[in-house]
Amino acid sequence: MTRIDEALASGAGPAVSFEFSPPRSVEAELGFWTAIEELSALQPAFVSVTCGAGGTTRDLTLAVVRRLARERGLEAVPHVTATGFTRRGLVALLAEAFAGGADNVLALRGDPPRGESTWSAPPGGVQSSLELIGLAADAGFCVLGAAYPEPHPDSRGWTHDLEHVRAKIAAGVRVLITQLFFDNDDYRRYVDRLRAAGIDVPVLPGIIPIASIAQIERMTELCGARIPVALRRELEARQDDPRAVAELGVAYATAQAAELLAGGAPGIHLYTLNRSPATRAIVSALRASGALSAAAVTT
């Protein structure tokens, strides 16, 4: 398998990667593996698999990662969160992931425990994402970390945010993946600030094709992302036509990705929502237009 930092540095061209969530029902599992079947044919550089709140899907996440690697030959990246684990539990989790063939992990602090508004370290757990990153780096992984083109809900200002990014890099992060966003200027400003500060790790922009207005409203409310006025206006003009909303979502995400790639982004990380049609349409359009090479980084 391949370390993602090395793949991005190989000069093979911009990468395309996908995020999935482990299915939690028989019906969801059927849809999940259908999407995997169709999207694996696009030869993503890697796929990441989320971990439920508080580590609730720990075993399922690792099982999916192992199966993706074994049956599909995909570089599968488990998300690992500090929430819901003791330090000993995290060490065991990382050891299990490594033994299962993973070379990369996405290390995240995680959301506050259910029913709480602020994050606090679990009993016996690590005190921050920085400790988790250090554990993952010490275990031999290429560590991916989260990036926020728009302020994180817990942000105390850019100066503090920049120092936190510095600390993540020092702890072992080698690649950053952004939270979803809809204004490419936010990504450009974020990367420019990092580069001006001497931080040169790759920053993969996270792009989501809007599937429905209600869904994206929920997601942006949770993560603090902003829907630009012009995009919101176009969505509202189609609010009585779900198909038209989804078509706009694909078109907007494709245009957003093409502009980012033309501006030098090292790749595109697509949030699939465990569905294939929108993701397939976006990648196919990018490759047909030459914005994304058909010979992009592969495992």
C-alpha positions as MATLAB code, in Angstrom:
seq = 'MTRIDEALASGAGPAVSFEFSPPRSVEAELGFWTAIEELSALQPAFVSVTCGAGGTTRDLTLAVVRRLARERGLEAVPHVTATGFTRRGLVALLAEAFAGGADNVLALRGDPPRGESTWSAPPGGVQSSLELIGLAADAGFCVLGAAYPEPHPDSRGWTHDLEHVRAKIAAGVRVLITQLFFDNDDYRRYVDRLRAAGIDVPVLPGIIPIASIAQIERMTELCGARIPVALRRELEARQDDPRAVAELGVAYATAQAAELLAGGAPGIHLYTLNRSPATRAIVSALRASGALSAAAVTT';
ca = [
       0.000    0.000    0.000;
       1.008    3.660   -0.140;
       1.645    6.509    2.253;
      -0.490    9.399    1.055;
       2.196   12.025    1.625;
       4.531   10.054   -0.631;
       1.831    9.546   -3.280;
       1.092   13.280   -3.398;
       4.805   14.066   -3.667;
       5.361   11.561   -6.477;
       4.548   14.002   -9.269;
       1.862   11.720  -10.711;
      -0.683   14.538  -10.819;
      -3.544   15.748   -8.634;
      -5.302   13.107   -6.583;
      -8.974   12.336   -6.229;
     -10.143   10.718   -3.013;
     -13.481    9.839   -1.433;
     -14.973    9.794    2.052;
     -17.461    7.144    3.193;
     -19.240    6.312    6.428;
     -19.583    2.728    7.656;
     -23.113    1.405    6.959;
     -25.241    0.672   10.014;
     -28.097   -1.370    8.548;
     -28.565   -4.151    6.023;
     -30.199   -1.757    3.570;
     -27.421    0.812    4.035;
     -24.795   -1.878    3.585;
     -26.217   -2.902    0.206;
     -26.115    0.705   -0.971;
     -22.641    1.224    0.450;
     -21.038   -1.693   -1.382;
     -22.815   -0.775   -4.589;
     -21.297    2.704   -4.332;
     -17.888    1.191   -3.582;
     -18.170   -1.087   -6.610;
     -18.871    1.853   -8.889;
     -16.473    4.371   -7.366;
     -13.492    2.048   -7.012;
     -13.433    1.912  -10.821;
     -12.439    5.587  -10.734;
      -9.122    4.591   -9.113;
      -9.088    7.041   -6.200;
      -5.766    7.748   -4.547;
      -7.424    6.725   -1.284;
     -10.766    6.450    0.457;
     -11.378    7.457    4.050;
     -13.874    5.828    6.389;
     -15.412    7.858    9.193;
     -15.782    6.809   12.806;
     -19.121    7.422   14.526;
     -19.505    9.914   17.346;
     -17.557    8.850   20.396;
     -15.945    5.991   18.510;
     -19.268    4.171   18.224;
     -18.366    2.494   14.934;
     -14.785    1.603   15.860;
     -14.951   -2.085   14.979;
     -17.135   -1.488   11.917;
     -14.796    1.223   10.629;
     -11.779   -1.070   10.886;
     -13.664   -3.984    9.335;
     -14.667   -1.827    6.359;
     -11.098   -0.550    5.977;
      -9.715   -4.094    5.939;
     -12.301   -5.251    3.408;
     -11.700   -2.262    1.114;
      -7.990   -3.006    1.094;
      -8.348   -6.770    0.732;
     -11.186   -7.015   -1.792;
     -10.859   -3.747   -3.721;
      -7.158   -3.010   -3.462;
      -7.969    0.481   -2.188;
      -5.805    2.570    0.107;
      -8.349    2.822    2.913;
      -7.839    5.381    5.677;
      -9.658    4.973    8.998;
     -10.738    8.063   10.917;
      -9.580    7.880   14.528;
     -11.045   10.217   17.140;
      -9.937   11.068   20.644;
     -13.524   11.167   21.881;
     -14.746    8.017   23.564;
     -11.366    6.295   23.999;
      -8.827    5.877   26.744;
      -5.197    6.384   25.780;
      -4.666    2.632   26.065;
      -7.678    2.058   23.845;
      -6.279    4.379   21.194;
      -2.925    2.598   21.240;
      -4.728   -0.730   20.760;
      -6.906    0.716   17.993;
      -3.887    2.060   16.102;
      -2.061   -1.238   16.493;
      -5.080   -3.108   15.124;
      -5.352   -0.723   12.159;
      -1.647   -1.102   11.408;
      -1.848   -4.887   11.651;
      -4.788   -4.766    9.252;
      -2.625   -3.140    6.591;
      -3.458    0.556    6.972;
      -0.548    2.915    6.284;
      -2.500    6.130    6.860;
      -4.967    7.434    9.449;
      -7.002   10.616    9.756;
      -6.587   11.765   13.355;
      -9.348   13.967   14.780;
     -10.274   15.297   18.194;
     -13.896   14.408   17.519;
     -17.130   16.080   18.540;
     -18.152   16.593   22.159;
     -19.784   13.548   23.750;
     -23.496   13.214   23.052;
     -25.509   15.696   25.099;
     -22.557   18.010   25.795;
     -21.806   21.332   24.107;
     -18.069   21.530   24.790;
     -15.319   18.970   24.322;
     -13.457   17.556   27.288;
     -10.947   14.758   27.475;
     -12.532   11.391   28.288;
     -11.426    9.700   31.510;
      -8.053    8.107   30.863;
      -7.973    9.585   27.374;
      -5.670   11.958   25.534;
      -6.018   15.656   26.242;
      -6.216   16.867   22.635;
      -5.932   15.870   18.998;
      -2.217   16.667   19.259;
      -1.626   13.710   21.572;
      -3.592   11.430   19.261;
      -1.558   12.650   16.268;
       1.635   11.894   18.186;
       0.451    8.381   19.007;
      -0.413    7.724   15.362;
       2.899    9.080   14.098;
       4.811    7.003   16.661;
       2.887    3.939   15.462;
       4.315    4.443   11.968;
       1.353    5.971   10.145;
       1.222    8.796    7.673;
      -1.090   11.043    9.682;
      -3.755   13.160    8.015;
      -5.326   16.062    9.885;
      -8.341   18.330    9.552;
      -8.153   21.856    8.145;
     -10.713   24.651    8.362;
     -10.872   27.252    5.555;
     -13.652   28.894    7.560;
     -13.210   29.310   11.314;
     -13.808   26.205   13.399;
     -16.732   26.609   15.833;
     -14.160   26.623   18.657;
     -11.867   29.125   16.910;
     -10.292   31.867   19.016;
      -9.002   33.763   16.003;
      -6.544   33.128   13.198;
      -3.405   33.602   15.316;
      -4.499   30.815   17.642;
      -5.680   28.648   14.735;
      -2.320   29.032   12.978;
      -0.421   27.982   16.076;
      -2.662   24.949   16.375;
      -1.895   23.969   12.785;
       1.834   24.396   13.542;
       1.407   22.138   16.557;
      -0.368   19.509   14.437;
       2.506   19.486   11.941;
       5.048   19.266   14.746;
       3.110   16.354   16.263;
       3.196   14.419   12.994;
       0.496   15.527   10.508;
       1.773   15.194    6.942;
      -1.389   15.999    4.911;
      -4.356   18.257    5.677;
      -7.924   17.696    4.430;
     -10.383   20.546    4.688;
     -13.866   20.584    6.017;
     -16.478   21.135    3.313;
     -16.737   24.700    1.999;
     -18.429   26.461   -0.917;
     -16.348   29.591   -1.526;
     -12.980   28.864   -3.116;
     -11.616   32.173   -1.872;
     -11.807   30.733    1.653;
      -9.538   27.861    0.592;
      -7.115   30.153   -1.240;
      -6.825   32.531    1.708;
      -6.291   29.630    4.093;
      -3.513   28.061    2.018;
      -1.871   31.458    1.409;
      -1.778   32.077    5.155;
      -0.231   28.668    5.795;
       2.426   29.187    3.126;
       3.218   32.685    4.431;
       3.776   31.077    7.824;
       6.160   28.506    6.338;
       3.725   25.562    6.527;
       4.036   23.617    3.280;
       2.134   20.351    3.778;
      -0.430   19.460    1.069;
      -3.942   20.775    1.734;
      -6.632   18.687    0.016;
      -9.885   20.637   -0.418;
     -12.972   18.781    0.779;
     -15.886   19.182   -1.636;
     -19.466   18.008   -1.197;
     -22.098   17.849   -3.947;
     -25.311   19.224   -2.466;
     -27.990   16.521   -2.653;
     -30.858   18.338   -0.928;
     -31.478   21.687    0.699;
     -32.548   20.207    4.033;
     -29.478   18.000    4.178;
     -26.968   20.748    3.456;
     -28.682   23.102    5.902;
     -28.228   20.509    8.656;
     -24.606   19.852    7.751;
     -23.580   23.499    7.529;
     -25.307   24.287   10.801;
     -23.328   21.544   12.513;
     -19.921   22.445   11.079;
     -20.269   26.207   10.668;
     -19.725   26.268    6.905;
     -21.262   29.160    4.958;
     -23.474   28.849    1.883;
     -22.702   31.851   -0.376;
     -25.628   34.154   -1.156;
     -25.633   33.383   -4.897;
     -25.614   29.623   -4.303;
     -28.376   29.874   -1.719;
     -30.470   31.917   -4.142;
     -30.122   29.263   -6.847;
     -30.956   26.484   -4.393;
     -34.077   28.281   -3.193;
     -35.188   28.827   -6.792;
     -35.231   25.022   -7.139;
     -36.607   24.138   -3.707;
     -39.733   22.522   -5.169;
     -37.689   20.354   -7.557;
     -35.374   17.931   -5.691;
     -33.855   16.666   -8.928;
     -32.946   20.188  -10.012;
     -31.324   20.803   -6.613;
     -29.184   17.681   -6.993;
     -28.221   18.637  -10.541;
     -27.166   22.076   -9.345;
     -25.174   20.410   -6.562;
     -23.186   18.348   -9.064;
     -22.639   21.312  -11.390;
     -21.499   23.599   -8.576;
     -19.151   21.004   -7.057;
     -17.665   20.267  -10.489;
     -17.030   23.955  -11.207;
     -15.629   24.444   -7.702;
     -13.257   21.494   -8.072;
     -12.121   22.504  -11.555;
     -11.233   26.002  -10.367;
      -9.331   24.654   -7.366;
      -7.352   22.216   -9.498;
      -6.535   24.958  -12.024;
      -5.250   27.019   -9.100;
      -2.837   24.307   -8.016;
      -4.732   22.289   -5.409;
      -2.999   18.913   -4.942;
      -6.254   17.046   -5.480;
      -9.912   16.887   -4.525;
     -11.423   15.006   -1.575;
     -15.104   14.291   -2.278;
     -17.630   13.670    0.488;
     -19.730   10.938   -1.123;
     -22.480   10.456    1.487;
     -22.149    6.766    0.514;
     -23.661    7.432   -2.907;
     -22.028    7.065   -6.286;
     -23.938    9.008   -8.996;
     -22.912   12.562   -8.023;
     -19.311   11.573   -7.318;
     -19.038    9.660  -10.591;
     -20.464   12.598  -12.522;
     -18.040   15.064  -10.943;
     -14.926   12.947  -11.482;
     -15.951   12.013  -15.014;
     -16.550   15.663  -15.920;
     -13.212   16.741  -14.426;
     -11.361   14.049  -16.334;
     -13.217   14.691  -19.593;
     -12.337   18.388  -19.406;
      -8.716   17.707  -18.521;
      -9.003   19.380  -15.119;
      -8.190   16.030  -13.527;
      -5.950   13.595  -15.335;
      -7.208   10.100  -16.031;
      -3.785    9.020  -14.821;
      -4.176   10.612  -11.401;
      -2.385    9.225   -8.350;
      -3.486    5.632   -7.789;
      -2.712    2.956   -5.237;
];
